[in-house]
Amino acid sequence: MEPEKVYDNKTLSILLITFSIILLGSGVLSVQFFSTQYGLGAAAILTSSATNSSIISLLQYTASQNEVFYQAILESYIITCIGFVLFVISFVLWLHRQSGYENFLKIYIPLHLILVFIYLLLLFITYSAFDFSLYSLTLDITYLSIVFSIVLDSYIGYKIYGTVVKKRFSGIKISPNTPYTNMINLKEKMFSVFTGNIGIVDKHFNSQALLNFYRLISSNKNIKKITIISSSEMLDASFNKEYRDLRTELNQEGIELEIKLMNQNDAMQQHERFIFDDSFAYKIPPFNIINKKSEHILKMSRKDAVARFEELLLKSVKIN
């Protein structure tokens, strides 16, 4: 199952909602259960004090655990709140399953897992001091729901992050004999997984480069801003108009595009071309022949790429 299939999986969404409802219900039952026990214990203590008599054996244990019951009530309220948040997260996932709510899922995975583990820890602490056989079945169902929630979260996380990592580290070999296939591989294995802010340094970025670049990122909805640093040596007469048209279209999709030109000294010294996003950086061929030059695209240090990019950016001039 590919990552996009995980997003719109109706069964997966319903299962998560079901487990969340069980956890929420378990929290509510815990509050009710411990509140009842606390009330019985308090009533027994007050009655024995008022009548100056001993507490009957049936209520001695409950009365002796009264303070512990009070702490359990507070912990149960926290468990209930966590259960409610888990339900809300799962319900939002279900609402957006058909639109492939990828950004939400990337936040959902760690958040849901952390909350489930906190729920499990509090549940264990709350009941570790008690032995209530009447509540054992509910506890078993609750623990099973926690286990299944963790399994589903791990599955989604593997499908999202595992696939992305695999794509990121696999590298891409470009052959001049297969320009069409090269473009498909570049888009699917590299450009489709870019996220956040994109930085590009390519001093040969002309109109053909602009066209190739748009073909590679056109279906990626996770990009927020693109900043390209180029030089004026290869800009053709139609570049400015095409750049403005593309910038307008990307703005309508919520993506900011900006192209800046290096100064003459930097353009003479800058021979390396690279691209980076919020997580990784790669050395690349010139964008105008990115699918035609024989090369093996591999990762580079993102820290070095960002440092060089910012150095060039400070002395560059914006194209209007």
C-alpha positions as CSV (number, residue, x, y, z in Angstrom):
1,M,0.0,0.0,0.0
2,E,1.5,3.3,-1.0
3,P,1.5,6.4,1.3
4,E,-1.4,8.1,-0.5
5,K,-3.5,5.0,0.1
6,V,-3.0,5.3,3.8
7,Y,-4.5,8.8,3.8
8,D,-7.9,7.8,2.4
9,N,-8.2,4.4,4.0
10,K,-11.8,4.4,5.5
11,T,-11.3,1.2,7.5
12,L,-8.2,2.6,9.1
13,S,-9.9,5.8,10.1
14,I,-12.9,4.0,11.6
15,L,-10.7,1.7,13.6
16,L,-8.8,4.6,15.1
17,I,-12.1,6.4,16.0
18,T,-13.4,3.2,17.6
19,F,-10.3,2.7,19.7
20,S,-10.3,6.3,20.7
21,I,-14.0,6.1,21.8
22,I,-13.1,3.0,23.9
23,L,-10.2,4.9,25.6
24,L,-12.5,7.9,26.2
25,G,-15.2,5.7,27.6
26,S,-12.7,3.9,29.9
27,G,-11.7,7.3,31.3
28,V,-15.3,8.2,32.0
29,L,-15.9,4.9,33.7
30,S,-12.7,5.3,35.8
31,V,-14.0,8.7,37.1
32,Q,-17.3,7.2,37.9
33,F,-15.8,4.1,39.6
34,F,-13.3,5.9,41.8
35,S,-15.8,8.7,42.6
36,T,-18.2,6.0,43.9
37,Q,-15.5,4.3,45.9
38,Y,-14.3,7.6,47.3
39,G,-17.9,8.5,48.3
40,L,-18.5,5.2,50.0
41,G,-15.2,5.5,51.9
42,A,-15.9,9.1,53.0
43,A,-19.5,8.2,54.1
44,A,-18.2,5.3,56.1
45,I,-15.6,7.5,57.9
46,L,-18.2,10.2,58.6
47,T,-20.8,7.7,59.9
48,S,-18.3,6.0,62.2
49,S,-17.2,9.3,63.6
50,A,-20.7,10.5,64.2
51,T,-21.9,7.4,65.8
52,N,-18.6,6.7,67.6
53,S,-18.6,3.1,66.1
54,S,-16.2,1.1,64.1
55,I,-16.5,0.8,60.3
56,I,-18.0,-2.4,59.3
57,S,-15.6,-4.9,57.8
58,L,-17.2,-4.7,54.4
59,L,-16.1,-1.0,54.1
60,Q,-12.8,-1.1,56.0
61,Y,-10.7,-1.5,52.9
62,T,-12.6,1.2,51.0
63,A,-12.3,3.7,53.9
64,S,-8.6,2.9,54.3
65,Q,-7.9,3.7,50.7
66,N,-9.9,7.0,50.6
67,E,-6.9,9.3,49.9
68,V,-5.7,6.9,47.2
69,F,-9.1,6.9,45.6
70,Y,-9.0,10.8,45.5
71,Q,-5.7,10.7,43.6
72,A,-7.2,8.1,41.3
73,I,-10.1,10.4,40.5
74,L,-7.7,13.2,39.5
75,E,-5.7,10.9,37.3
76,S,-8.9,9.5,35.8
77,Y,-9.9,13.1,34.8
78,I,-6.6,13.5,33.0
79,I,-7.0,10.1,31.3
80,T,-10.5,11.2,30.2
81,C,-9.2,14.4,28.7
82,I,-6.4,12.5,26.8
83,G,-9.1,10.1,25.5
84,F,-11.1,13.0,24.2
85,V,-8.1,14.6,22.4
86,L,-7.3,11.2,20.9
87,F,-10.9,11.0,19.7
88,V,-10.8,14.5,18.2
89,I,-7.5,13.7,16.3
90,S,-9.0,10.5,14.9
91,F,-12.2,12.2,13.9
92,V,-10.3,15.0,12.0
93,L,-8.3,12.3,10.3
94,W,-11.6,10.6,9.2
95,L,-13.0,13.9,7.9
96,H,-9.9,14.5,5.8
97,R,-9.2,11.0,4.6
98,Q,-10.4,11.6,1.0
99,S,-8.3,14.7,0.6
100,G,-5.1,13.1,1.6
101,Y,-4.5,15.3,4.6
102,E,-0.7,14.6,4.6
103,N,0.5,17.5,6.7
104,F,-2.0,16.6,9.5
105,L,-0.8,13.0,9.4
106,K,2.8,14.0,9.9
107,I,1.8,15.8,13.1
108,Y,-0.8,13.1,14.0
109,I,1.7,10.3,14.2
110,P,4.0,11.5,17.0
111,L,1.2,13.4,18.8
112,H,-1.1,10.4,18.9
113,L,1.7,8.0,19.9
114,I,2.8,10.3,22.7
115,L,-0.7,10.7,24.1
116,V,-1.4,7.0,23.9
117,F,1.7,6.2,25.9
118,I,0.9,8.9,28.4
119,Y,-2.6,7.4,28.7
120,L,-1.1,3.9,29.2
121,L,1.3,5.2,31.9
122,L,-1.5,7.0,33.8
123,L,-3.8,4.0,33.5
124,F,-1.1,1.7,34.9
125,I,-0.3,4.1,37.8
126,T,-4.0,4.6,38.6
127,Y,-4.9,0.9,38.9
128,S,-1.6,-0.6,40.1
129,A,-2.6,-0.1,43.7
130,F,-6.0,-1.7,43.3
131,D,-7.4,-5.1,42.7
132,F,-10.9,-4.8,41.4
133,S,-12.1,-7.9,39.6
134,L,-15.3,-6.2,38.5
135,Y,-13.3,-3.8,36.3
136,S,-10.9,-6.4,34.8
137,L,-12.9,-6.9,31.6
138,T,-13.0,-3.1,30.9
139,L,-9.3,-2.8,31.6
140,D,-8.5,-5.7,29.3
141,I,-10.5,-4.0,26.5
142,T,-8.8,-0.7,27.2
143,Y,-5.3,-2.3,27.1
144,L,-6.2,-4.0,23.8
145,S,-7.3,-0.7,22.3
146,I,-4.1,0.9,23.4
147,V,-2.1,-1.9,21.8
148,F,-4.0,-1.7,18.5
149,S,-3.7,2.1,18.5
150,I,0.0,1.8,18.8
151,V,0.1,-0.8,16.0
152,L,-1.9,1.4,13.7
153,D,0.1,4.5,14.5
154,S,3.3,2.6,13.8
155,Y,1.9,1.3,10.5
156,I,0.9,4.8,9.3
157,G,4.3,6.2,10.5
158,Y,6.1,3.5,8.5
159,K,4.1,4.2,5.4
160,I,4.7,7.9,5.6
161,Y,8.1,8.4,7.1
162,G,9.7,5.1,6.1
163,T,8.8,5.6,2.4
164,V,10.1,9.1,2.5
165,V,13.4,8.2,4.1
166,K,13.8,5.4,1.6
167,K,13.2,7.7,-1.3
168,R,15.5,10.4,0.2
169,F,18.5,8.1,0.6
170,S,18.2,6.0,-2.5
171,G,19.9,8.5,-4.9
172,I,18.9,9.0,-8.5
173,K,21.0,8.0,-11.6
174,I,20.4,10.2,-14.7
175,S,21.1,8.8,-18.1
176,P,21.2,11.0,-21.2
177,N,19.6,8.2,-23.2
178,T,16.4,8.3,-21.1
179,P,15.4,12.0,-20.6
180,Y,11.6,11.2,-20.2
181,T,12.2,8.5,-17.7
182,N,14.7,10.7,-15.9
183,M,12.1,13.4,-15.4
184,I,9.6,10.8,-14.0
185,N,12.2,9.4,-11.6
186,L,13.3,12.9,-10.4
187,K,9.7,13.9,-9.8
188,E,8.6,10.7,-8.0
189,K,11.8,9.9,-6.0
190,M,13.0,13.4,-5.1
191,F,10.8,16.4,-5.9
192,S,7.5,14.9,-4.8
193,V,8.8,14.5,-1.2
194,F,10.2,18.0,-0.8
195,T,8.5,20.0,2.1
196,G,8.5,23.5,3.5
197,N,11.0,26.1,2.1
198,I,13.0,25.2,-1.0
199,G,16.4,26.8,-1.8
200,I,18.1,26.5,-5.1
201,V,21.5,27.7,-6.4
202,D,21.9,27.3,-10.1
203,K,23.6,30.1,-12.1
204,H,22.3,28.6,-15.4
205,F,18.7,28.9,-14.5
206,N,17.0,30.1,-17.7
207,S,13.5,29.7,-19.3
208,Q,14.0,26.0,-20.0
209,A,15.1,25.5,-16.4
210,L,12.0,27.3,-15.2
211,L,9.8,24.9,-17.3
212,N,11.7,21.8,-16.0
213,F,11.4,23.0,-12.5
214,Y,7.6,23.5,-12.7
215,R,7.2,20.1,-14.2
216,L,9.0,18.5,-11.3
217,I,7.2,20.3,-8.4
218,S,3.8,20.9,-10.0
219,S,1.9,18.2,-8.0
220,N,3.7,18.8,-4.6
221,K,1.3,20.6,-2.2
222,N,3.8,20.6,0.7
223,I,6.0,23.3,-0.5
224,K,5.5,26.8,1.1
225,K,8.3,28.9,-0.4
226,I,10.8,28.6,-3.3
227,T,13.9,30.8,-3.5
228,I,16.2,30.5,-6.5
229,I,19.6,32.1,-6.8
230,S,20.8,32.3,-10.4
231,S,22.9,34.7,-12.5
232,S,22.1,36.9,-15.4
233,E,24.5,35.2,-17.9
234,M,21.8,32.8,-19.3
235,L,18.6,34.8,-18.9
236,D,16.8,35.0,-22.2
237,A,14.3,37.6,-23.4
238,S,11.2,35.7,-22.3
239,F,12.4,34.7,-18.9
240,N,11.0,37.7,-16.9
241,K,7.5,37.2,-18.3
242,E,7.5,33.5,-17.8
243,Y,8.8,34.0,-14.2
244,R,6.0,36.5,-13.4
245,D,3.4,34.1,-14.9
246,L,4.6,31.2,-12.9
247,R,5.0,33.3,-9.7
248,T,1.3,34.4,-10.1
249,E,0.1,30.8,-10.5
250,L,2.1,29.5,-7.6
251,N,0.8,32.3,-5.4
252,Q,-2.7,31.2,-6.1
253,E,-1.7,27.8,-4.8
254,G,-0.2,29.3,-1.6
255,I,3.4,28.9,-2.8
256,E,5.7,31.9,-2.8
257,L,8.3,32.1,-5.6
258,E,11.3,34.4,-5.6
259,I,14.3,34.5,-8.0
260,K,17.4,36.5,-7.2
261,L,20.6,37.1,-9.2
262,M,24.1,36.7,-7.8
263,N,26.6,39.6,-8.2
264,Q,29.3,39.2,-10.8
265,N,32.0,38.0,-8.5
266,D,29.9,35.3,-6.9
267,A,28.7,34.1,-10.4
268,M,32.2,33.6,-11.5
269,Q,33.1,31.6,-8.4
270,Q,29.9,29.6,-7.9
271,H,30.1,26.4,-10.0
272,E,28.3,24.0,-7.7
273,R,24.5,23.6,-8.1
274,F,22.3,22.3,-5.3
275,I,18.8,22.2,-3.9
276,F,17.6,21.8,-0.3
277,D,14.3,21.7,1.6
278,D,13.5,21.6,5.3
279,S,15.3,18.3,5.8
280,F,17.8,17.4,3.1
281,A,20.1,18.9,0.4
282,Y,21.3,17.5,-2.9
283,K,23.8,18.3,-5.6
284,I,22.1,18.6,-8.9
285,P,22.9,19.2,-12.6
286,P,21.8,22.4,-14.2
287,F,18.0,22.6,-14.3
288,N,17.9,23.4,-18.0
289,I,19.4,19.9,-18.7
290,I,18.6,18.2,-15.4
291,N,17.1,15.2,-17.2
292,K,19.7,15.0,-19.9
293,K,23.1,15.1,-18.3
294,S,24.7,11.9,-17.1
295,E,25.0,12.2,-13.4
296,H,24.2,10.5,-10.1
297,I,22.3,12.8,-7.7
298,L,23.3,12.2,-4.1
299,K,22.8,13.9,-0.8
300,M,25.0,16.6,0.5
301,S,25.4,18.4,3.8
302,R,22.3,20.5,4.3
303,K,24.2,22.7,6.8
304,D,26.8,23.6,4.2
305,A,24.1,24.1,1.5
306,V,22.1,26.5,3.7
307,A,25.3,28.4,4.7
308,R,26.4,28.9,1.1
309,F,22.9,29.8,0.0
310,E,22.5,32.5,2.7
311,E,25.9,33.9,1.9
312,L,24.9,34.3,-1.8
313,L,21.4,35.6,-0.8
314,L,22.8,38.5,1.1
315,K,24.6,39.9,-2.0
316,S,22.0,39.0,-4.6
317,V,19.5,41.2,-6.4
318,K,15.8,40.4,-6.6
319,I,14.1,40.0,-10.0
320,N,10.8,41.9,-10.1
